[in-house]
Amino acid sequence: MVDGKSEVSTGTGSTDVTILYDTTTQNCIRIFDELTKAHPQYAQSVSNLQHDYAVATKNTIQNMVLAQKMSGSNVNFPIVTPQYMEEFVKRSNEISDNTVNALRINNQLTVNAINAAAENFRTFNRTIDSVTEFNTSAAKAWNSFFTAQQQQFIHKQ
């Protein structure tokens, strides 16, 4: 129903009311269109920021571990005994696997929630269209009724 034009005529003086409502509708939609025009740029900027953050984080992790590795390899005594190293690697892999699985599930839940929200907006939009159609029909019926009553009143005089 967002076509910017009214469908209901109220009789005399309705042109001014129609112009008022049509102008208000057009101006509100122009403002909203201007607000939403930048959304693709915002989305791209956020995506670029996330990518840069991920690259910086990976680089930081690699450099920190490399520095620790270099420091540890220059020491003449063992920092970690083989029995503890094996257990550490095993537990570390286990924790990483669990974390990756949890992140995968969380990401899927988030995507599902966003998709559900989008579907709710589509449903809301269809509901608004139905309510508008009902209100338009009701207004036309009332206008027809009042016009018929006025005609009867005029003819009785």
C-alpha beads as a LAMMPS data file, in Angstrom:
LAMMPS data file: protein, C-alpha beads

157 atoms
156 bonds

1 atom types
1 bond types

-500.0 500.0 xlo xhi
-500.0 500.0 ylo yhi
-500.0 500.0 zlo zhi

Masses

1 110.0

Atoms # bond

1 1 1 0.000 0.000 0.000
2 1 1 3.027 2.282 0.045
3 1 1 2.272 4.039 -3.217
4 1 1 2.061 7.563 -1.811
5 1 1 -1.489 8.236 -2.958
6 1 1 -4.729 8.171 -1.008
7 1 1 -7.632 6.080 -2.199
8 1 1 -10.316 7.509 0.064
9 1 1 -12.304 10.533 -1.015
10 1 1 -14.290 12.353 1.640
11 1 1 -16.265 14.674 -0.593
12 1 1 -15.968 18.458 -0.527
13 1 1 -12.698 19.770 0.773
14 1 1 -11.123 16.358 0.379
15 1 1 -8.575 17.679 -2.108
16 1 1 -6.884 19.737 0.599
17 1 1 -6.888 16.792 3.001
18 1 1 -5.580 14.479 0.291
19 1 1 -2.789 16.896 -0.592
20 1 1 -1.905 17.239 3.094
21 1 1 -1.700 13.484 3.676
22 1 1 0.033 12.768 0.356
23 1 1 2.643 15.460 1.054
24 1 1 3.214 14.140 4.566
25 1 1 3.578 10.590 3.250
26 1 1 5.972 11.605 0.490
27 1 1 8.116 13.686 2.848
28 1 1 8.342 10.940 5.468
29 1 1 9.276 8.371 2.819
30 1 1 11.898 10.730 1.314
31 1 1 13.475 11.180 4.754
32 1 1 13.432 7.427 5.422
33 1 1 14.863 6.690 1.952
34 1 1 17.715 9.092 2.667
35 1 1 18.374 7.384 6.009
36 1 1 18.502 3.946 4.394
37 1 1 20.545 5.016 1.374
38 1 1 23.804 4.636 3.303
39 1 1 23.050 1.143 4.693
40 1 1 25.080 -0.713 2.027
41 1 1 28.070 1.545 2.742
42 1 1 27.663 0.986 6.492
43 1 1 27.455 -2.773 6.004
44 1 1 30.574 -2.760 3.823
45 1 1 32.454 -0.564 6.312
46 1 1 31.520 -2.856 9.207
47 1 1 32.522 -5.896 7.153
48 1 1 35.885 -4.297 6.324
49 1 1 36.412 -3.407 9.988
50 1 1 35.650 -6.975 11.056
51 1 1 38.067 -8.325 8.442
52 1 1 40.830 -5.930 9.539
53 1 1 40.197 -6.872 13.178
54 1 1 40.452 -10.581 12.335
55 1 1 43.697 -10.079 10.405
56 1 1 45.189 -7.990 13.243
57 1 1 44.119 -10.562 15.849
58 1 1 45.625 -13.473 13.904
59 1 1 48.833 -11.487 13.384
60 1 1 49.010 -10.671 17.100
61 1 1 48.502 -14.313 18.081
62 1 1 51.143 -15.530 15.651
63 1 1 53.694 -12.926 16.758
64 1 1 53.064 -13.453 20.476
65 1 1 53.422 -17.218 20.150
66 1 1 56.500 -16.816 17.949
67 1 1 58.111 -14.563 20.577
68 1 1 57.324 -17.109 23.311
69 1 1 58.615 -19.936 21.127
70 1 1 61.880 -18.119 20.470
71 1 1 62.308 -17.321 24.162
72 1 1 61.576 -20.899 25.161
73 1 1 63.931 -22.425 22.622
74 1 1 66.862 -20.287 23.840
75 1 1 66.655 -21.678 27.376
76 1 1 69.049 -24.528 28.264
77 1 1 66.608 -26.356 30.524
78 1 1 63.226 -27.871 29.589
79 1 1 60.238 -25.614 30.296
80 1 1 57.676 -28.362 29.749
81 1 1 58.263 -32.045 30.398
82 1 1 57.120 -34.464 27.659
83 1 1 54.378 -36.018 29.802
84 1 1 52.802 -32.616 30.477
85 1 1 53.268 -31.462 26.899
86 1 1 51.287 -34.402 25.555
87 1 1 48.447 -33.772 28.021
88 1 1 48.518 -30.033 27.303
89 1 1 48.283 -30.580 23.520
90 1 1 45.435 -33.054 23.999
91 1 1 43.457 -30.745 26.307
92 1 1 44.196 -27.687 24.207
93 1 1 42.867 -29.423 21.086
94 1 1 39.802 -30.568 23.009
95 1 1 39.065 -27.054 24.280
96 1 1 39.589 -25.612 20.794
97 1 1 37.262 -28.206 19.235
98 1 1 34.565 -27.480 21.819
99 1 1 34.953 -23.737 21.341
100 1 1 34.762 -24.033 17.545
101 1 1 31.617 -26.184 17.828
102 1 1 30.019 -23.718 20.246
103 1 1 30.845 -20.831 17.895
104 1 1 29.389 -22.735 14.943
105 1 1 26.159 -23.353 16.862
106 1 1 26.035 -19.738 18.074
107 1 1 26.573 -18.432 14.537
108 1 1 23.778 -20.632 13.198
109 1 1 21.426 -19.539 15.985
110 1 1 22.255 -15.897 15.268
111 1 1 21.615 -16.312 11.539
112 1 1 18.325 -18.094 12.302
113 1 1 17.287 -15.283 14.661
114 1 1 18.083 -12.634 12.059
115 1 1 16.166 -14.571 9.396
116 1 1 13.203 -14.933 11.786
117 1 1 13.270 -11.185 12.482
118 1 1 13.287 -10.482 8.734
119 1 1 10.312 -12.822 8.263
120 1 1 8.520 -11.046 11.121
121 1 1 9.023 -7.720 9.339
122 1 1 7.590 -9.212 6.130
123 1 1 4.611 -10.554 8.091
124 1 1 4.172 -7.173 9.781
125 1 1 4.216 -5.472 6.389
126 1 1 1.538 -7.839 5.030
127 1 1 -0.525 -7.216 8.171
128 1 1 -0.276 -3.448 7.708
129 1 1 -1.376 -3.858 4.075
130 1 1 -4.387 -5.926 5.208
131 1 1 -5.338 -3.449 7.928
132 1 1 -5.002 -0.569 5.466
133 1 1 -7.169 -2.396 2.922
134 1 1 -9.788 -3.062 5.616
135 1 1 -9.728 0.558 6.815
136 1 1 -10.000 1.829 3.237
137 1 1 -13.007 -0.401 2.600
138 1 1 -14.601 0.682 5.876
139 1 1 -14.008 4.354 5.073
140 1 1 -15.531 3.909 1.606
141 1 1 -18.543 2.156 3.146
142 1 1 -19.032 4.930 5.720
143 1 1 -18.627 7.612 3.026
144 1 1 -21.182 5.831 0.871
145 1 1 -23.569 5.550 3.824
146 1 1 -23.188 9.240 4.766
147 1 1 -23.560 10.331 1.147
148 1 1 -26.767 8.299 0.865
149 1 1 -28.067 9.826 4.129
150 1 1 -27.237 13.330 2.927
151 1 1 -29.008 12.688 -0.365
152 1 1 -32.112 11.476 1.482
153 1 1 -32.007 14.505 3.772
154 1 1 -31.624 16.909 0.819
155 1 1 -34.500 15.307 -1.117
156 1 1 -36.831 15.410 1.930
157 1 1 -36.459 19.204 2.239

Bonds

1 1 1 2
2 1 2 3
3 1 3 4
4 1 4 5
5 1 5 6
6 1 6 7
7 1 7 8
8 1 8 9
9 1 9 10
10 1 10 11
11 1 11 12
12 1 12 13
13 1 13 14
14 1 14 15
15 1 15 16
16 1 16 17
17 1 17 18
18 1 18 19
19 1 19 20
20 1 20 21
21 1 21 22
22 1 22 23
23 1 23 24
24 1 24 25
25 1 25 26
26 1 26 27
27 1 27 28
28 1 28 29
29 1 29 30
30 1 30 31
31 1 31 32
32 1 32 33
33 1 33 34
34 1 34 35
35 1 35 36
36 1 36 37
37 1 37 38
38 1 38 39
39 1 39 40
40 1 40 41
41 1 41 42
42 1 42 43
43 1 43 44
44 1 44 45
45 1 45 46
46 1 46 47
47 1 47 48
48 1 48 49
49 1 49 50
50 1 50 51
51 1 51 52
52 1 52 53
53 1 53 54
54 1 54 55
55 1 55 56
56 1 56 57
57 1 57 58
58 1 58 59
59 1 59 60
60 1 60 61
61 1 61 62
62 1 62 63
63 1 63 64
64 1 64 65
65 1 65 66
66 1 66 67
67 1 67 68
68 1 68 69
69 1 69 70
70 1 70 71
71 1 71 72
72 1 72 73
73 1 73 74
74 1 74 75
75 1 75 76
76 1 76 77
77 1 77 78
78 1 78 79
79 1 79 80
80 1 80 81
81 1 81 82
82 1 82 83
83 1 83 84
84 1 84 85
85 1 85 86
86 1 86 87
87 1 87 88
88 1 88 89
89 1 89 90
90 1 90 91
91 1 91 92
92 1 92 93
93 1 93 94
94 1 94 95
95 1 95 96
96 1 96 97
97 1 97 98
98 1 98 99
99 1 99 100
100 1 100 101
101 1 101 102
102 1 102 103
103 1 103 104
104 1 104 105
105 1 105 106
106 1 106 107
107 1 107 108
108 1 108 109
109 1 109 110
110 1 110 111
111 1 111 112
112 1 112 113
113 1 113 114
114 1 114 115
115 1 115 116
116 1 116 117
117 1 117 118
118 1 118 119
119 1 119 120
120 1 120 121
121 1 121 122
122 1 122 123
123 1 123 124
124 1 124 125
125 1 125 126
126 1 126 127
127 1 127 128
128 1 128 129
129 1 129 130
130 1 130 131
131 1 131 132
132 1 132 133
133 1 133 134
134 1 134 135
135 1 135 136
136 1 136 137
137 1 137 138
138 1 138 139
139 1 139 140
140 1 140 141
141 1 141 142
142 1 142 143
143 1 143 144
144 1 144 145
145 1 145 146
146 1 146 147
147 1 147 148
148 1 148 149
149 1 149 150
150 1 150 151
151 1 151 152
152 1 152 153
153 1 153 154
154 1 154 155
155 1 155 156
156 1 156 157
